[in-house]
Amino acid sequence: MSILSKKFLIITAHPDDLEMGCGGLVAKINKHGGSVTNLILVKPSAEHNNNRDEQVVQNELLKSKSVLNFNTIIYNTPLHDNGRPNLTLSNNLISYVESHINSHNILVSHWKEDHHQDHRVCYDVARSISRKHFEQFWCMDEPPYNLHYKNFDCNHYVDITDCVNQKRKALESYGSYFNNESIETIINYNKYRGSFLGENKVAETFHLMYNKI
């Protein structure tokens, strides 16, 4: 049985994180008969970016879901007084996430040294719930958030050569956030990672935290 035919729970901070870090993987899972649930811990909300608001981000997420075909669960994130989400690690948050584990086999989330504070909360939540019955726990190599540390330990490569166009289209769904230049930067990074697999390959990379299979 292919690992990609199993049920993946992908815990991300924001709408658009899945597309950046593992959009190609999600497309590939669908091709192999697996399923993906994206548990988003920072709900669409007011942003400092003048081009974005709650409705804009919700619409962009729907567009991406139509491209990549994944399910979503969105945490009702507490807000600061200024309307911005206030994601903090707590027993309540961990209990909420644990209630949605169901029968998922593979857990995916952010890397522990990602420089975005919300991403690190997701990692801490994922690490905590990974004690449950997941077969594997993967951390995403998500440019540009891991690039400053130069020490992301890639020990798992997923060839997304045949899915890169779907990843690109999913990224394009977020027109209020990504422009052509930022999308090309992400895809070129995947091409660089793919070069370790062979000529003209494209890959997303992960750190496999554990494997119980």
PLY file of the C-alpha trace (Angstrom):
ply
format ascii 1.0
element vertex 213
property float x
property float y
property float z
element edge 212
property int vertex1
property int vertex2
end_header
0.00 0.00 0.00
1.47 3.35 -1.04
1.97 5.87 1.76
0.26 8.42 -0.51
-2.98 6.42 -0.45
-3.40 7.06 3.28
-5.15 9.80 5.28
-3.03 12.90 5.89
-3.67 15.49 8.61
-1.78 18.69 7.70
-1.67 21.27 10.50
-0.82 24.76 9.25
-1.02 28.22 10.71
-2.61 30.06 7.78
-4.53 29.56 4.58
-1.76 29.46 1.91
0.80 27.59 4.07
-0.28 24.21 2.71
0.07 25.47 -0.86
3.57 26.83 -0.21
4.99 23.90 1.68
3.23 20.86 0.29
0.79 21.76 -2.49
2.47 19.28 -4.80
2.27 16.55 -2.19
-1.47 17.17 -1.75
-2.04 16.89 -5.51
-0.02 13.68 -5.55
-1.96 12.20 -2.62
-5.18 12.70 -4.59
-3.71 10.89 -7.59
-2.91 7.91 -5.38
-6.35 7.72 -3.76
-5.41 9.24 -0.41
-7.08 12.13 1.38
-5.98 15.37 3.04
-7.48 17.38 5.87
-5.91 20.79 6.44
-6.41 21.94 10.01
-5.82 25.72 9.91
-5.10 27.27 13.31
-5.28 30.96 12.31
-8.70 31.67 10.85
-9.08 34.11 7.94
-9.26 37.54 9.53
-8.39 41.21 9.19
-4.85 41.69 7.88
-2.38 44.56 7.85
-2.14 44.00 4.09
-4.65 46.43 2.56
-5.44 43.93 -0.20
-6.69 41.29 2.22
-9.58 40.86 4.60
-11.48 37.89 6.00
-13.73 37.46 2.97
-10.89 37.78 0.47
-8.86 35.08 2.21
-11.88 32.78 2.53
-12.56 33.10 -1.19
-8.92 32.43 -2.04
-8.93 29.34 0.16
-12.01 28.04 -1.67
-10.26 28.53 -5.01
-7.24 26.59 -3.82
-9.41 23.78 -2.45
-11.05 23.45 -5.86
-7.58 22.97 -7.38
-6.05 20.60 -4.83
-9.17 18.88 -3.42
-8.59 18.87 0.34
-10.83 19.22 3.37
-10.48 22.02 5.90
-11.06 22.47 9.61
-10.59 26.06 10.81
-9.92 26.85 14.46
-11.87 29.79 15.86
-8.71 31.65 16.82
-9.01 34.20 19.65
-8.35 37.75 18.48
-6.24 40.63 19.76
-8.01 43.94 20.34
-6.82 45.08 16.90
-8.64 42.18 15.21
-5.53 40.16 14.49
-5.52 36.46 15.47
-3.76 35.60 18.70
-2.48 32.04 18.31
-0.85 30.75 21.49
0.03 27.27 22.67
-2.39 26.03 25.33
-3.94 22.86 26.67
-7.25 23.92 25.14
-5.69 24.27 21.69
-4.00 20.88 21.92
-7.26 19.27 23.09
-9.11 20.87 20.18
-6.62 19.51 17.66
-6.63 16.08 19.30
-10.41 15.95 18.87
-9.91 16.05 15.09
-7.29 13.31 14.77
-9.90 10.69 13.87
-8.28 7.93 11.80
-5.58 9.96 10.06
-2.39 8.03 9.41
0.20 10.68 8.54
0.79 13.96 10.39
2.39 16.95 8.61
3.16 20.39 10.00
5.72 23.21 10.11
9.40 22.89 11.05
10.50 23.57 14.63
12.90 26.39 13.67
10.61 28.13 11.19
10.98 31.86 11.82
7.22 32.61 11.89
5.85 32.49 15.45
2.49 31.02 14.38
4.24 28.26 12.48
6.25 27.31 15.54
3.04 27.03 17.59
1.74 24.59 14.96
4.91 22.54 15.28
4.56 22.41 19.07
0.93 21.31 18.77
1.82 18.66 16.19
4.72 17.38 18.28
2.39 17.05 21.27
-0.35 15.14 19.43
2.18 12.99 17.57
2.21 10.75 20.64
-1.12 9.44 19.36
-1.51 6.79 16.68
0.12 8.40 13.67
2.33 6.20 11.55
4.60 9.08 10.51
5.22 12.72 11.39
6.62 15.01 8.66
7.79 18.64 8.91
7.56 20.87 5.82
10.46 22.69 4.23
8.52 25.88 3.53
10.39 28.67 1.76
11.08 31.39 2.72
10.40 30.63 6.38
13.18 28.07 6.87
15.83 29.67 4.69
17.39 31.97 7.30
18.65 29.09 9.43
20.27 26.98 6.69
19.87 23.86 8.82
16.62 22.28 7.68
17.47 18.58 7.60
15.85 17.23 4.42
15.57 13.48 4.84
12.43 12.88 2.78
11.89 13.95 -0.85
8.55 13.87 -2.69
8.81 14.05 -6.48
6.13 16.54 -7.58
7.27 16.87 -11.19
3.90 15.71 -12.50
1.97 17.92 -10.04
3.91 21.19 -10.13
1.37 22.89 -12.39
-1.38 22.17 -9.86
0.79 23.61 -7.12
1.38 26.73 -9.19
-2.35 27.12 -9.86
-3.12 26.73 -6.15
-0.58 29.43 -5.29
-2.14 31.67 -7.93
-5.45 31.33 -6.06
-4.02 33.68 -3.43
-3.81 36.75 -5.63
-3.89 39.10 -2.64
-0.69 37.57 -1.27
1.42 35.95 -3.99
2.61 37.69 -7.15
4.34 36.10 -10.13
7.77 36.74 -8.66
7.03 35.12 -5.30
5.42 32.11 -6.99
8.46 31.65 -9.23
10.71 31.84 -6.17
8.80 28.97 -4.54
8.72 26.84 -7.71
12.40 27.47 -8.40
13.21 26.32 -4.87
11.28 23.11 -5.57
13.24 22.71 -8.81
16.49 23.11 -6.87
15.40 20.41 -4.42
14.31 18.25 -7.33
17.76 18.46 -8.89
18.96 16.05 -6.19
16.55 13.44 -7.61
17.54 13.84 -11.25
17.54 16.14 -14.25
14.37 18.23 -14.69
12.85 16.89 -11.48
10.81 19.02 -9.07
10.50 18.10 -5.40
9.10 19.15 -2.07
11.23 18.23 0.91
10.39 17.25 4.45
12.01 16.14 7.66
10.59 12.77 8.68
10.45 13.08 12.46
9.56 9.43 13.03
8.37 6.38 11.15
6.33 3.64 12.87
5.56 1.69 9.69
0 1
1 2
2 3
3 4
4 5
5 6
6 7
7 8
8 9
9 10
10 11
11 12
12 13
13 14
14 15
15 16
16 17
17 18
18 19
19 20
20 21
21 22
22 23
23 24
24 25
25 26
26 27
27 28
28 29
29 30
30 31
31 32
32 33
33 34
34 35
35 36
36 37
37 38
38 39
39 40
40 41
41 42
42 43
43 44
44 45
45 46
46 47
47 48
48 49
49 50
50 51
51 52
52 53
53 54
54 55
55 56
56 57
57 58
58 59
59 60
60 61
61 62
62 63
63 64
64 65
65 66
66 67
67 68
68 69
69 70
70 71
71 72
72 73
73 74
74 75
75 76
76 77
77 78
78 79
79 80
80 81
81 82
82 83
83 84
84 85
85 86
86 87
87 88
88 89
89 90
90 91
91 92
92 93
93 94
94 95
95 96
96 97
97 98
98 99
99 100
100 101
101 102
102 103
103 104
104 105
105 106
106 107
107 108
108 109
109 110
110 111
111 112
112 113
113 114
114 115
115 116
116 117
117 118
118 119
119 120
120 121
121 122
122 123
123 124
124 125
125 126
126 127
127 128
128 129
129 130
130 131
131 132
132 133
133 134
134 135
135 136
136 137
137 138
138 139
139 140
140 141
141 142
142 143
143 144
144 145
145 146
146 147
147 148
148 149
149 150
150 151
151 152
152 153
153 154
154 155
155 156
156 157
157 158
158 159
159 160
160 161
161 162
162 163
163 164
164 165
165 166
166 167
167 168
168 169
169 170
170 171
171 172
172 173
173 174
174 175
175 176
176 177
177 178
178 179
179 180
180 181
181 182
182 183
183 184
184 185
185 186
186 187
187 188
188 189
189 190
190 191
191 192
192 193
193 194
194 195
195 196
196 197
197 198
198 199
199 200
200 201
201 202
202 203
203 204
204 205
205 206
206 207
207 208
208 209
209 210
210 211
211 212
